[in-house]
Amino acid sequence: MDDTARPFRGAPSGTAGEIDYRLARRHLVAEYERGRLARSEVCDAHPELVRAAREVGTPTSERCPICTEHDLVLVSYVFGPKLPAFGRCVTTAKELRAFTRQKTGSYVCYVVEVCPACHWNHLARTFSLNPARSA
């Protein structure tokens, strides 16, 4: 994923604690293209994730690697103290920045790419929102 596909401009590439899952994604797509994985095995997004992608996701100009007909959407979730076990879906950069100012605990953002049409989904990257407190 290039920098134009980042969900929020406030979290540039190279953010401390960032983990990028592009290699895992390439491997999974290659296995699908070789016929080693069925479409139902890779297009298995939870209905709530697909709903979040349609309603509040950040559109990209990147085509879905599976159906190749629709653009991917990025959905971001934050996990940390005092949040539900399933995390909190964040929809704006302002909302994301608010977590970086929290004084207690550390928060982690998970960015998932989703195709709302075929239900492909893959964890794109994770990053710490307040890395100084996560050590």
C-alpha angles and dihedrals in degrees: 000000000000126000092265089065094055110124096223128022090217091071106059125186111279095040110164110269093017119155117192119202100196094118092052089047093051091050093050093048091047091052090051092048090050089054094246092119127045121230089245088059095056101031097061106120116159112252091243091054091051090048091051089049092053097043108034108003124123110246119228132194091234116112121232108263091218109044094020089202104089136048121250123248125210120224120189127204128186123210126192147098119341092010125115117270089251091055129234124284109229120204107180139044089237091058091048092050090053089067091055089060095053111122098207129058131349127278128208126200121213117198115201125190114217136183105212090199105052097016096239109160135174136169103252101185146329129214139176115249094203106020095173089068096043095067 
